[in-house]
Each structure stands twice: as C-alpha cells, then as structure tokens.
Amino acid sequence: MNLIRVFLFSIFAIFLSTFEVKAQEANLGKNDFLSIVRSNIDSASCQSPDVYRCIGIETKESCLETVHQVLDECSRVVPASVNLRFKAMVLEDLYVCMLQSFSDKLGVTIDEIEKCSFGDSLNESVKNE
C-alpha cells in the first residue's frame, strides 16, 4: 500500500495545487472534480513512451484513450460531491480503481505496472521501509 500512496501523490501532485485555487469552495461536484482530474491527467499521462510501451501500449494516442476509458470506468468511486478537505482520499480511491482497471484491461499485473512506472529502484526502496 505504501507504493500505491507514493505513486498516487507523485502522479496527482501536479493537480493537487489546482484544487487549492478552488479552496474557497468547500465542495466540488463530481463532474467538476473529474474535469480537473481529466485535464491534469491529459498533461501528466503518457509523457514517457518507455513507460506506456513497457505495459503494452504502442502509441501516445492509444495511451491517452486507455487512460480516459479507465477514468470513465472508475468515476463511479467519486462521490456526487467532493469535500476538498478529503480530496487525497478520493484521489487514492480513484487511483486504486484505475490501477486495477489498467491491470484488467491490459492483462498485466499491478506489479508490472509499478515496475514500468518506477523501475526496480523505487520498488526496492519502498520494500526496505
């Protein structure tokens, strides 16, 4: 679970600050929340051909299409209204769902996805904690 949290915050750190802009709003509707996630995933996902090719996706376009499909499938874990004080918990639930969905869709294990994303060095450092 530590590795999931490390990955969650490294991937989603880019747009956590986006939520701070909306901090004056205590809650965001599900669609607004997912819109922020989607726009930031578009700029953060599929930037490294080595990573997406490692998990069996050939092109950046295919990678983005897969990411969007997975996000659509996992939008069910996002509540109708997201209290911004609990955004990290909602993002963690969303990430865990997306990781499992990627695994199912691509026919690769979660360990393989993590290895492609982080390499052996991060896996070893987390195991040693």
LOLUMRO-342014 format. One record per residue (C-alpha): residue number from 0; residue in three letters; chain; x, y, z. Coordinates in steps of 0.001 Angstrom, whole numbers, plus 524288, in hexadecimal, padded with zeros to 5 digits. Example, Ala and Ser with C-alpha at 12.3 -4.5 7.8 and 13.67 -1.06 7.14 Angstrom:
BEGIN
<pt i="0" aa="ALA" ch="A" u="8300C" v="7EE6C" w="81E78"/>
<pt i="1" aa="SER" ch="A" u="83566" v="7FBDC" w="81BE4"/>
! end
This chain:
BEGIN
<pt i="0" aa="MET" ch="A" u="80000" v="80000" w="80000"/>
<pt i="1" aa="ASN" ch="A" u="80B9A" v="8092B" w="80241"/>
<pt i="2" aa="LEU" ch="A" u="80F31" v="8083C" w="7F3EC"/>
<pt i="3" aa="ILE" ch="A" u="80153" v="80BA2" w="7F006"/>
<pt i="4" aa="ARG" ch="A" u="801D3" v="817CF" w="7F87E"/>
<pt i="5" aa="VAL" ch="A" u="80F34" v="81BA3" w="7F31C"/>
<pt i="6" aa="PHE" ch="A" u="80A44" v="81A16" w="7E53F"/>
<pt i="7" aa="LEU" ch="A" u="7FD67" v="820E3" w="7E823"/>
<pt i="8" aa="PHE" ch="A" u="803D4" v="82CFA" w="7ED5D"/>
<pt i="9" aa="SER" ch="A" u="80E61" v="82D68" w="7E2F4"/>
<pt i="10" aa="ILE" ch="A" u="80470" v="82C61" w="7D7EA"/>
<pt i="11" aa="PHE" ch="A" u="7F9EC" v="834EE" w="7DDD3"/>
<pt i="12" aa="ALA" ch="A" u="802ED" v="83F29" w="7E405"/>
<pt i="13" aa="ILE" ch="A" u="8025C" v="846A8" w="7D74A"/>
<pt i="14" aa="PHE" ch="A" u="7F41C" v="849AD" w="7D8F3"/>
<pt i="15" aa="LEU" ch="A" u="7F28E" v="849C5" w="7E7B2"/>
<pt i="16" aa="SER" ch="A" u="7F675" v="8580E" w="7E6DF"/>
<pt i="17" aa="THR" ch="A" u="7EB47" v="85A45" w="7DD4C"/>
<pt i="18" aa="PHE" ch="A" u="7E1ED" v="856C7" w="7E82F"/>
<pt i="19" aa="GLU" ch="A" u="7E80B" v="8610E" w="7F0F4"/>
<pt i="20" aa="VAL" ch="A" u="7E38D" v="86B6C" w="7E744"/>
<pt i="21" aa="LYS" ch="A" u="7D5C0" v="866E2" w="7E9FA"/>
<pt i="22" aa="ALA" ch="A" u="7D81E" v="865F7" w="7F8A7"/>
<pt i="23" aa="GLN" ch="A" u="7CE49" v="870A0" w="7FB67"/>
<pt i="24" aa="GLU" ch="A" u="7C426" v="866F1" w="7F6AF"/>
<pt i="25" aa="ALA" ch="A" u="7C299" v="85C9A" w="80141"/>
<pt i="26" aa="ASN" ch="A" u="7BD21" v="852A2" w="7F7B4"/>
<pt i="27" aa="LEU" ch="A" u="7BE3F" v="84F8F" w="7E965"/>
<pt i="28" aa="GLY" ch="A" u="7B403" v="84832" w="7E1CC"/>
<pt i="29" aa="LYS" ch="A" u="7B807" v="83B24" w="7DC2F"/>
<pt i="30" aa="ASN" ch="A" u="7B891" v="8404E" w="7CE34"/>
<pt i="31" aa="ASP" ch="A" u="7C0F5" v="84C12" w="7D20C"/>
<pt i="32" aa="PHE" ch="A" u="7CA12" v="84358" w="7D9D8"/>
<pt i="33" aa="LEU" ch="A" u="7CB72" v="839AD" w="7CE95"/>
<pt i="34" aa="SER" ch="A" u="7CD72" v="844DE" w="7C4FF"/>
<pt i="35" aa="ILE" ch="A" u="7D92E" v="8499A" w="7CCDE"/>
<pt i="36" aa="VAL" ch="A" u="7DE63" v="83BC5" w="7CDD4"/>
<pt i="37" aa="ARG" ch="A" u="7DC87" v="8397C" w="7BF3E"/>
<pt i="38" aa="SER" ch="A" u="7E329" v="84622" w="7BB06"/>
<pt i="39" aa="ASN" ch="A" u="7EECD" v="84386" w="7C3C5"/>
<pt i="40" aa="ILE" ch="A" u="7EFB5" v="83540" w="7BFF5"/>
<pt i="41" aa="ASP" ch="A" u="7F022" v="839AA" w="7B1C6"/>
<pt i="42" aa="SER" ch="A" u="7FC2B" v="841D6" w="7B483"/>
<pt i="43" aa="ALA" ch="A" u="802A4" v="837EB" w="7BDA0"/>
<pt i="44" aa="SER" ch="A" u="7FF69" v="82AB6" w="7B799"/>
<pt i="45" aa="CYS" ch="A" u="80604" v="823DD" w="7AC82"/>
<pt i="46" aa="GLN" ch="A" u="811C9" v="82CFC" w="7AC41"/>
<pt i="47" aa="SER" ch="A" u="81BAE" v="821F9" w="7AC71"/>
<pt i="48" aa="PRO" ch="A" u="81B46" v="81859" w="7A119"/>
<pt i="49" aa="ASP" ch="A" u="82400" v="80F33" w="7A8F5"/>
<pt i="50" aa="VAL" ch="A" u="819A0" v="80E0B" w="7B38D"/>
<pt i="51" aa="TYR" ch="A" u="80DA5" v="80BF7" w="7AB10"/>
<pt i="52" aa="ARG" ch="A" u="814BB" v="802EC" w="7A1BF"/>
<pt i="53" aa="CYS" ch="A" u="8198F" v="7FB1A" w="7AD65"/>
<pt i="54" aa="ILE" ch="A" u="80B77" v="7F7F6" w="7B106"/>
<pt i="55" aa="GLY" ch="A" u="807B4" v="7F48E" w="7A311"/>
<pt i="56" aa="ILE" ch="A" u="8023F" v="80142" w="79D70"/>
<pt i="57" aa="GLU" ch="A" u="8086F" v="80511" w="7908A"/>
<pt i="58" aa="THR" ch="A" u="804F4" v="8136E" w="78E5A"/>
<pt i="59" aa="LYS" ch="A" u="8028E" v="81FA3" w="79653"/>
<pt i="60" aa="GLU" ch="A" u="7F4F2" v="820A2" w="7905E"/>
<pt i="61" aa="SER" ch="A" u="7F1C5" v="812B1" w="7948F"/>
<pt i="62" aa="CYS" ch="A" u="7F719" v="815B4" w="7A202"/>
<pt i="63" aa="LEU" ch="A" u="7EE73" v="821CA" w="7A38A"/>
<pt i="64" aa="GLU" ch="A" u="7E2A8" v="81A61" w="79E73"/>
<pt i="65" aa="THR" ch="A" u="7E518" v="80F7B" w="7A854"/>
<pt i="66" aa="VAL" ch="A" u="7E707" v="81938" w="7B364"/>
<pt i="67" aa="HIS" ch="A" u="7DA17" v="81FDA" w="7B003"/>
<pt i="68" aa="GLN" ch="A" u="7D2D8" v="812DC" w="7AF4E"/>
<pt i="69" aa="VAL" ch="A" u="7D857" v="80ED8" w="7BC77"/>
<pt i="70" aa="LEU" ch="A" u="7D4F7" v="81C09" w="7C278"/>
<pt i="71" aa="ASP" ch="A" u="7C70C" v="81AF2" w="7BD32"/>
<pt i="72" aa="GLU" ch="A" u="7C5C1" v="80D36" w="7C2DE"/>
<pt i="73" aa="CYS" ch="A" u="7CB05" v="81183" w="7D009"/>
<pt i="74" aa="SER" ch="A" u="7C314" v="81DF4" w="7D125"/>
<pt i="75" aa="ARG" ch="A" u="7B97D" v="81590" w="7D8D5"/>
<pt i="76" aa="VAL" ch="A" u="7C252" v="81662" w="7E4C5"/>
<pt i="77" aa="VAL" ch="A" u="7C145" v="8253A" w="7E51E"/>
<pt i="78" aa="PRO" ch="A" u="7B615" v="82A05" w="7EDAC"/>
<pt i="79" aa="ALA" ch="A" u="7ABE2" v="8337C" w="7E860"/>
<pt i="80" aa="SER" ch="A" u="7B23F" v="83E6F" w="7F030"/>
<pt i="81" aa="VAL" ch="A" u="7C08F" v="83EBD" w="7F403"/>
<pt i="82" aa="ASN" ch="A" u="7C468" v="845F3" w="80057"/>
<pt i="83" aa="LEU" ch="A" u="7D1AA" v="84B9C" w="7FCFC"/>
<pt i="84" aa="ARG" ch="A" u="7D6F5" v="8488B" w="80A79"/>
<pt i="85" aa="PHE" ch="A" u="7D5DD" v="83A23" w="806B0"/>
<pt i="86" aa="LYS" ch="A" u="7DAC4" v="83B3B" w="7F8AD"/>
<pt i="87" aa="ALA" ch="A" u="7E6A4" v="832A6" w="7FB6A"/>
<pt i="88" aa="MET" ch="A" u="7DDF3" v="82777" w="7FFF3"/>
<pt i="89" aa="VAL" ch="A" u="7D54A" v="828CC" w="7F3E8"/>
<pt i="90" aa="LEU" ch="A" u="7E14E" v="82938" w="7EB28"/>
<pt i="91" aa="GLU" ch="A" u="7E6CE" v="81D21" w="7F1CF"/>
<pt i="92" aa="ASP" ch="A" u="7DA14" v="815B1" w="7EF8A"/>
<pt i="93" aa="LEU" ch="A" u="7DA21" v="81A52" w="7E173"/>
<pt i="94" aa="TYR" ch="A" u="7E851" v="81646" w="7DF9E"/>
<pt i="95" aa="VAL" ch="A" u="7E657" v="808BC" w="7E56D"/>
<pt i="96" aa="CYS" ch="A" u="7DAAF" v="80694" w="7DC71"/>
<pt i="97" aa="MET" ch="A" u="7E253" v="80B83" w="7D0A2"/>
<pt i="98" aa="LEU" ch="A" u="7EDFB" v="802E2" w="7D3CD"/>
<pt i="99" aa="GLN" ch="A" u="7E540" v="7F6CC" w="7D4A2"/>
<pt i="100" aa="SER" ch="A" u="7DE0C" v="7FAA5" w="7C83D"/>
<pt i="101" aa="PHE" ch="A" u="7EAD9" v="7FC7C" w="7C0D8"/>
<pt i="102" aa="SER" ch="A" u="7EF31" v="7EF38" w="7C5A6"/>
<pt i="103" aa="ASP" ch="A" u="7E295" v="7E8BF" w="7C119"/>
<pt i="104" aa="LYS" ch="A" u="7E1F6" v="7EFFA" w="7B41F"/>
<pt i="105" aa="LEU" ch="A" u="7F028" v="7EDD3" w="7B044"/>
<pt i="106" aa="GLY" ch="A" u="7F1D1" v="7E03F" w="7B5DE"/>
<pt i="107" aa="VAL" ch="A" u="7FD8E" v="7E42F" w="7BDFF"/>
<pt i="108" aa="THR" ch="A" u="7FF6E" v="7E335" w="7CC9C"/>
<pt i="109" aa="ILE" ch="A" u="7FF5E" v="7EEEA" w="7D5A3"/>
<pt i="110" aa="ASP" ch="A" u="80D83" v="7EBA2" w="7D8E9"/>
<pt i="111" aa="GLU" ch="A" u="810FA" v="7EC8D" w="7CA70"/>
<pt i="112" aa="ILE" ch="A" u="80A4D" v="7F9C7" w="7C959"/>
<pt i="113" aa="GLU" ch="A" u="8119E" v="7FEC1" w="7D54F"/>
<pt i="114" aa="LYS" ch="A" u="81E89" v="7F966" w="7D045"/>
<pt i="115" aa="CYS" ch="A" u="81C70" v="80012" w="7C32D"/>
<pt i="116" aa="SER" ch="A" u="818DD" v="80CB9" w="7CA01"/>
<pt i="117" aa="PHE" ch="A" u="82392" v="80CF2" w="7D442"/>
<pt i="118" aa="GLY" ch="A" u="82DE4" v="80301" w="7D0CB"/>
<pt i="119" aa="ASP" ch="A" u="833FB" v="7F9BA" w="7DA86"/>
<pt i="120" aa="SER" ch="A" u="83A91" v="80445" w="7E29C"/>
<pt i="121" aa="LEU" ch="A" u="82DF6" v="80A03" w="7E80A"/>
<pt i="122" aa="ASN" ch="A" u="82818" v="7FCAE" w="7EA53"/>
<pt i="123" aa="GLU" ch="A" u="83412" v="7F8E6" w="7F242"/>
<pt i="124" aa="SER" ch="A" u="8342C" v="80590" w="7FA1A"/>
<pt i="125" aa="VAL" ch="A" u="825CF" v="803FD" w="7FDB2"/>
<pt i="126" aa="LYS" ch="A" u="827BC" v="7F5C0" w="80176"/>
<pt i="127" aa="ASN" ch="A" u="832D5" v="7F9D5" w="80A80"/>
<pt i="128" aa="GLU" ch="A" u="82A4B" v="80389" w="81214"/>
! end
